[in-house]
Amino acid sequence: MRGKDTKDAKDAKDTKEKDATMVLSPPPAPAPPPGRGARAASSGAPALPGLPPTQPAKPAPPPAPAAPPPAASRAASAAPATSPAPAAPAAPVASPAPTAPTVPARPATAAGRPARRAHSDSVGAAFDQVIEAQPADLARPAHGVSTVEDLAEVRRVFNDVAAIHVAQVRDVMLELRYGDAQPSWIESTQPALRSLRAMAGQMELTDLCQALDAFCVAVDAAVGGRARIDDDARADLLHRYQRLIELIPQAFELDAERDRREPIIVESLLYQIPGVEKRTIEKLFAVGLSRLDALMRATPEELAVVAGLREELADAIALQLRSYRSAASSALAAPDPMAERKHLGDLLIMMSVQNDDYNHAATMWTDEAKARKHEARKQREQVFQRIKVALARLGERDLLARLDRLPFSERIATLDRYLSAALPARPLGKTP
C-alpha cells in the first residue's frame, strides 16, 4: 500500500510537470492541406518552450478551426485510467512568452499561391519580387526612360517649332538666293539662329548644333563692315545653309517656299493691270513667263511676240513689273516683317474706305451712282491684289486661301484681327 501511494505521487508529479510544459508551449500549427507533402502535426514532438514552430505558418482554412481543449483537460486524459489521482489545480491560461511570438500568416496571393513568411533580409525580399513579377510588368518600360516613339514625337514637335521660329531666316535666304539681300537683313537673322541653337543644345542635337555654328560663322564673315554681300560670301552662305535644309527641310527649304509664294505674287501683280484677264496670265505661263526674274528681264516687244499680247498690254505689264521691283526692297519675301505689316495695315484702311463707297453707291439707282459703284469695285479689287502680294511675301498662304472664299466685309474683319496682334488698334477708314 505504501509502495502504491509512492507510485501515485510520482505519477501526479510527472503529470504536473507535463502540464506546465504544455501551458508554456504555443499550440501546434494547423495541419497543412492535403497534397503538400507536409508532415502531420501529430508526427513530431511538441515544440520546446520559447522556440517558434519548426514549420512555417500555413494559412488557416476558411472555416475557423475549433480551439484546442484547455491544457488541464489534455493533462487529465493523458493520465492512466487506473490512477484516481486528485486533479492538480489548473494553471491559468497565459499568453505566449514574449520570446516566442507567433508570426501571423500572410493571405494567399492573387495567383493562388500560399503566402510566404516575412523575410528579414533584403536579398530574400528582392528574390521574392523577381519571382512574383508578372509578364506585363516586365514588358512595361521603366519610369523615366524614353522610347523610340517618344523621341520621334519630340523631334517632330521641335521641327514644327523651328519652322515658325526661323521664318525670318528663310525669308532672307530666299532673297539671297533669288535676289539681292542686304547685309543688314542677313545680320538680323542672328537672334533667331542663336535661339534655335540653344534649343538644339538642350535636346542634344549635335549635327544641328554644328550646322548652326558653321552658318553663324559665315553670317559674321559676310556682314562684317560690308556694304553689300559679294559673290564669295553669298556662295559660302548658301553652301552652309544647304546643310540646314538637309537636317530640317520643313524649316529651311527655299525652292518649295519659292514655288508656293511666287505664283501668287505674279498673278496678283498682273491682275492689278487693267485689261489683264485669266486668259492673259495663261498665255504668259504657257511660254515660261511664270517667274518674276523672267518677267522683269523681258521687254515689251518680247512679251508681245512670245505671248501674243497686244502692244499696249505688253507695255503695261513691263511697266508694272519694273515699278514693283523698284518700289519693293525684295521680290519674294519681307525681310522686315513689322514694316510689311504696317504697309498691310495702310492697304486695309484703303480697302475699307473703298468698300464703304461701294456699299453706299449700291443703295442708289442713278447713273452717277452706278458709275461710282463700278469705280469703287475696280479700286477695291486692285487694293485687294496688293494685299495678297504683301501676305504672300509674309508667307501667309493659309490666310490667303481663307480670304479668297470670303466677301469683302468679312475679308476686312479677318485682316483686322490678323493685324491686331502686331499693330496698335486704329479705327478703320482713318489715317493715323
C-alpha positions in Angstrom: 0.0 0.0 0.0 2.8 2.3 0.8 4.5 1.5 -2.5 1.3 2.2 -4.4 1.0 5.7 -2.7 4.6 6.4 -3.7 3.9 5.5 -7.3 0.7 7.7 -7.4 2.6 10.7 -6.0 5.3 10.2 -8.6 2.7 10.0 -11.4 1.0 13.1 -10.2 4.3 15.0 -10.1 5.1 13.9 -13.7 1.6 15.0 -14.8 2.1 18.4 -13.2 5.4 19.0 -14.9 3.9 17.9 -18.2 1.0 20.4 -17.7 3.4 23.2 -17.1 5.3 22.4 -20.2 2.1 22.3 -22.3 0.9 25.6 -20.9 4.1 27.4 -21.9 4.3 25.9 -25.3 2.3 27.5 -28.2 -0.5 25.4 -29.7 0.6 23.3 -32.7 0.1 24.8 -36.2 -3.0 23.5 -38.0 -2.5 20.6 -40.3 -1.4 21.5 -43.9 -3.8 20.9 -46.7 -3.6 17.5 -48.4 -1.2 17.1 -51.3 1.5 19.5 -50.0 3.7 16.7 -48.6 3.9 18.3 -45.1 4.2 16.1 -42.0 1.1 15.6 -39.9 1.0 17.7 -36.7 0.9 14.6 -34.5 4.0 13.1 -36.1 6.5 15.2 -34.2 7.3 16.0 -30.7 5.7 19.2 -29.2 7.7 22.4 -29.7 10.1 23.3 -27.0 9.3 26.3 -24.8 10.5 29.7 -26.1 11.1 28.5 -29.7 8.8 29.1 -32.7 7.4 26.1 -34.6 9.8 24.4 -36.9 7.3 24.6 -39.8 6.3 27.9 -41.4 2.9 29.1 -40.6 0.2 27.9 -43.0 -2.9 29.9 -44.0 -6.0 28.9 -42.0 -8.8 27.2 -43.9 -11.9 29.2 -44.5 -13.9 27.7 -41.5 -12.1 28.7 -38.3 -10.8 25.5 -36.5 -12.1 24.7 -33.1 -9.9 25.9 -30.3 -7.8 23.2 -28.7 -9.0 21.9 -25.3 -7.6 23.5 -22.2 -4.3 22.2 -21.0 -5.8 20.8 -17.9 -8.2 18.6 -19.9 -5.4 17.3 -22.1 -3.4 16.5 -18.9 -6.4 14.6 -17.4 -6.8 12.5 -20.5 -3.1 11.7 -20.6 -3.2 10.2 -17.0 -3.6 6.4 -16.6 -7.2 5.3 -16.2 -6.3 3.2 -13.2 -4.9 6.2 -11.3 -7.6 8.1 -9.5 -5.1 10.7 -8.5 -6.6 14.0 -7.4 -6.7 16.6 -10.2 -3.9 19.2 -9.9 -5.0 22.8 -9.7 -5.4 24.2 -13.2 -2.8 26.7 -14.1 -4.2 30.0 -15.5 -4.0 30.2 -19.3 -1.2 32.6 -20.0 -0.3 34.3 -23.3 2.7 33.0 -25.1 6.0 34.1 -23.8 7.4 37.3 -25.3 10.4 35.4 -26.6 8.3 33.2 -28.8 5.7 35.4 -30.6 3.5 33.7 -33.1 4.0 35.2 -36.6 0.7 35.6 -38.4 0.4 34.0 -41.8 0.1 36.2 -44.9 -3.0 35.7 -47.0 -2.7 33.8 -50.3 -1.6 35.8 -53.3 -3.9 36.6 -56.3 -2.4 33.8 -58.3 -3.5 31.3 -55.6 0.0 30.6 -54.2 0.2 30.3 -50.4 1.7 33.4 -48.7 5.3 33.2 -47.7 6.6 34.2 -44.3 8.0 37.6 -43.9 11.7 37.9 -44.9 14.0 39.9 -42.7 16.9 40.1 -45.3 16.9 42.3 -48.4 18.2 39.6 -50.7 15.2 37.4 -49.9 12.8 40.2 -50.5 14.4 41.1 -53.8 14.2 37.5 -54.9 10.5 37.3 -54.0 9.9 40.5 -56.1 11.6 38.9 -59.1 9.6 35.7 -58.8 6.3 37.5 -58.3 6.8 39.9 -61.2 4.1 39.4 -63.9 5.0 39.4 -67.7 3.0 42.6 -68.2 5.2 44.3 -65.6 8.3 43.1 -67.3 7.1 44.4 -70.7 6.3 47.9 -69.3 9.1 50.5 -69.9 10.8 51.7 -66.9 9.7 55.0 -65.4 11.6 58.0 -66.8 13.0 56.1 -69.9 12.0 57.5 -73.3 11.0 55.1 -76.0 11.8 55.4 -79.7 8.3 56.7 -80.3 8.6 59.3 -77.6 11.9 60.6 -79.1 10.4 60.7 -82.6 7.4 62.7 -81.4 9.6 65.2 -79.5 11.7 65.7 -82.7 8.6 66.2 -84.8 7.4 69.0 -82.4 10.8 70.5 -82.4 10.8 70.7 -86.2 7.4 72.3 -86.2 8.5 74.9 -83.7 11.7 75.6 -85.7 9.8 76.2 -88.9 7.9 79.1 -87.2 11.0 80.3 -85.3 13.2 80.8 -88.3 10.7 82.2 -90.7 12.7 85.4 -91.0 15.9 83.5 -91.7 14.1 81.6 -94.5 12.8 84.9 -96.0 16.2 86.5 -96.0 17.8 83.4 -97.6 15.1 83.4 -100.3 16.2 86.9 -101.3 19.8 86.0 -101.1 19.3 83.0 -103.5 16.9 84.6 -105.9 17.5 88.3 -105.4 19.9 90.6 -103.7 19.8 90.6 -99.9 21.3 93.4 -98.0 23.9 92.8 -95.2 21.6 94.3 -92.6 19.0 91.6 -93.5 21.5 88.8 -93.0 22.6 90.3 -89.7 19.0 90.5 -88.4 18.8 86.7 -88.5 21.3 86.1 -85.8 18.9 86.3 -82.8 16.6 83.6 -84.2 19.7 81.5 -85.1 21.1 81.8 -81.6 17.8 80.9 -80.0 17.4 77.8 -82.2 21.0 76.8 -81.4 20.1 77.0 -77.6 17.1 74.8 -78.1 19.0 72.3 -80.2 21.7 72.1 -77.5 19.2 71.3 -74.8 17.9 68.4 -77.0 21.5 67.3 -77.7 21.0 67.5 -81.5 24.7 67.5 -82.2 24.5 67.7 -86.0 22.1 70.6 -86.0 24.2 72.5 -83.4 27.3 72.1 -85.6 25.5 73.2 -88.7 24.1 76.3 -86.9 27.5 77.2 -85.6 29.0 77.0 -89.0 26.3 79.1 -90.6 26.6 81.8 -87.9 30.3 82.0 -88.5 29.6 82.5 -92.2 27.0 85.2 -91.3 29.5 87.1 -89.2 32.1 86.9 -92.0 29.6 88.1 -94.7 28.2 91.2 -92.9 31.4 92.4 -91.2 31.7 96.0 -92.2 30.4 95.4 -95.8 28.0 97.5 -97.8 26.9 94.5 -99.9 27.2 90.7 -100.0 29.9 89.8 -102.5 29.7 86.7 -104.6 32.2 84.7 -102.4 30.3 85.4 -99.2 27.0 84.7 -100.9 28.2 81.3 -102.2 29.6 80.4 -98.7 26.3 81.3 -97.0 24.3 79.3 -99.4 26.6 76.3 -99.1 26.4 76.3 -95.3 22.7 76.9 -95.4 22.2 73.8 -97.5 23.3 71.6 -94.5 20.4 73.2 -92.5 18.0 72.3 -95.3 19.1 68.7 -95.1 18.6 68.5 -91.4 15.2 70.3 -91.1 13.7 70.7 -94.6 10.4 72.0 -93.4 12.1 74.9 -91.6 14.8 75.9 -94.0 13.7 74.8 -97.5 13.8 77.5 -100.2 12.8 76.0 -103.5 9.5 74.7 -102.3 8.8 78.0 -100.5 9.5 80.0 -103.6 7.2 77.8 -105.6 4.4 78.5 -103.1 4.9 82.3 -103.0 5.9 83.3 -106.5 2.8 82.3 -108.4 0.6 84.3 -106.0 2.8 87.4 -106.3 3.0 87.2 -110.1 -0.8 86.7 -110.6 -1.6 89.5 -108.1 0.7 91.9 -109.8 -0.8 91.1 -113.2 -4.4 91.4 -112.1 -3.7 95.0 -110.9 -3.3 95.9 -114.6 -6.5 97.0 -116.4 -7.2 94.6 -119.3 -5.4 91.6 -117.8 -7.7 88.6 -117.5 -7.2 84.9 -116.7 -6.5 84.1 -120.3 -3.7 86.7 -120.4 -2.0 85.0 -117.5 -2.4 81.6 -119.0 -0.6 82.8 -122.2 2.3 84.1 -120.2 2.7 80.9 -118.1 2.4 78.7 -121.2 5.6 80.2 -122.7 7.6 80.0 -119.5 7.0 83.6 -118.2 5.8 82.5 -114.8 8.8 83.6 -112.8 9.4 87.2 -111.6 13.0 87.3 -112.8 12.0 86.2 -116.3 9.1 88.7 -116.5 11.4 91.5 -115.2 14.0 90.8 -117.8 11.5 90.7 -120.7 11.0 93.7 -122.9 7.5 94.8 -124.0 8.4 93.7 -127.6 9.3 90.2 -126.3 6.1 89.9 -124.3 4.0 90.9 -127.3 5.8 88.5 -129.7 6.3 85.5 -127.4 2.9 85.6 -125.6 0.9 87.1 -128.4 -0.2 90.1 -126.4 -1.4 93.5 -127.7 1.4 96.1 -127.6 -0.3 98.4 -125.1 -1.0 95.5 -122.8 2.6 94.3 -123.1 3.8 97.8 -122.3 1.6 97.9 -119.2 2.9 94.6 -117.9 6.5 95.6 -118.3 5.9 98.9 -116.5 4.1 97.2 -113.6 6.9 94.7 -113.0 9.6 97.4 -113.2 7.6 99.5 -110.7 7.3 96.6 -108.3 11.0 95.9 -108.5 11.9 99.5 -107.8 9.4 100.1 -105.0 9.8 96.8 -103.2 13.1 96.2 -101.3 12.7 92.5 -102.0 10.9 90.4 -104.6 9.7 87.2 -102.8 10.0 87.8 -99.1 9.6 90.5 -96.4 13.0 90.8 -94.6 11.4 93.3 -92.2 8.0 91.7 -91.2 7.0 94.6 -89.0 7.4 97.1 -91.8 5.5 94.8 -94.1 2.6 94.5 -91.7 2.4 98.3 -91.3 2.2 98.6 -95.1 -0.5 95.9 -95.0 -2.4 98.0 -92.4 -2.4 101.0 -94.7 -3.8 98.9 -97.5 -6.5 97.6 -95.3 -7.7 101.1 -94.5 -7.8 101.9 -98.2 -9.9 98.8 -99.0 -12.2 99.5 -96.1 -12.9 103.0 -97.4 -13.5 101.7 -100.9 -15.8 99.0 -99.7 -17.9 101.6 -97.8 -18.1 103.7 -101.0 -19.2 100.7 -103.0 -21.9 99.8 -100.5 -23.2 103.4 -100.4 -23.3 103.6 -104.2 -25.1 100.3 -104.4 -28.1 101.7 -102.5 -28.8 104.2 -105.2 -30.1 103.7 -108.8 -28.9 106.8 -110.6 -26.5 106.6 -113.5 -23.9 108.6 -111.4 -24.3 106.1 -108.6 -23.8 103.2 -110.9 -20.5 104.8 -112.2 -19.3 105.3 -108.7 -20.2 101.7 -107.8 -18.2 100.4 -110.8 -15.2 102.5 -110.0 -15.2 101.6 -106.3 -15.4 97.9 -107.2 -12.4 98.2 -109.5 -10.3 100.1 -107.0 -11.3 97.7 -104.1 -10.2 94.7 -106.2 -6.8 96.3 -107.1 -6.1 97.1 -103.5 -7.0 93.5 -102.5 -4.5 92.2 -105.1 -1.8 94.4 -103.4 -2.8 92.9 -100.0 -2.3 89.4 -101.5 1.2 90.4 -102.6 2.0 91.6 -99.0 0.6 88.4 -97.5 2.5 86.2 -99.9 5.7 88.0 -99.0 5.0 87.3 -95.4 4.4 83.6 -96.1 0.7 83.7 -95.0 -0.6 81.1 -97.5 -3.3 79.7 -95.3 -4.7 83.2 -94.6 -4.8 83.9 -98.3 -6.7 80.7 -99.0 -9.4 81.7 -96.5 -9.7 85.3 -97.8 -10.4 84.2 -101.3 -13.6 82.5 -100.2 -14.9 85.4 -98.1 -17.0 88.5 -99.1 -15.2 91.8 -98.8 -16.7 92.8 -95.4 -15.5 89.6 -93.9 -12.1 89.9 -95.6 -11.7 93.3 -93.8 -12.7 91.9 -90.4 -10.3 88.9 -90.8 -7.4 91.0 -91.8 -8.1 93.4 -88.9 -7.9 90.5 -86.5 -4.7 89.3 -88.1 -3.0 92.7 -87.7 -4.3 93.4 -84.2 -1.6 91.2 -82.7 1.3 93.2 -84.3 -0.1 96.7 -84.8 -1.8 99.1 -82.4 -5.5 99.3 -82.9 -6.6 102.1 -85.2 -10.2 102.9 -86.4 -10.8 101.6 -89.9 -11.2 104.3 -92.6 -9.0 106.8 -90.8 -5.3 107.5 -91.4 -3.0 107.7 -88.4 
